[in-house]
Amino acid sequence: MRKIVLIAVILMFGVQLQAQDKNARATIEVDGVCMMCKERIEKAAIKTKGVKSAVWNVETHMLALIYDERKTTLDTIHQRVADVGHDTEKITATEEAYNSVHACCKYRDEAVVDEH
């Protein structure tokens, strides 16, 4: 009986350790200027399969992520954010994607940046 309990405890501990390995944390730089940008960036990241948390800071331009490494990669997240019009430290958004953002979100325009 003791052996069965001991084996059960060891198995439960092993499963718990494996569950902790799947989540990775990362921070990436993403260009943007306002709360509309924040909403768009976070939404693009969180819609990526495997992303559990995405919080973008307007002042620092840093996107803090928690994601499942078994389901996605940082490169995929960079691409998803660029697809909605925001440059990341690795990928520049296409002109078409950039032009789709609201006029107040044109972070490449110095006049817009100065207004914020």
Secondary structure, DSSP 8 states (H G I E B T S, - for coil): -HHHHHHHHHHHHHHHHHHHHSEEEEEEEB---SHHHHHHHHHHHHTSTTEEEEEE-TTT-EEEEEEETTT--HHHHHHHHHHTT--BSS----HHHHHTS-GGG-TT-HHHHHH-
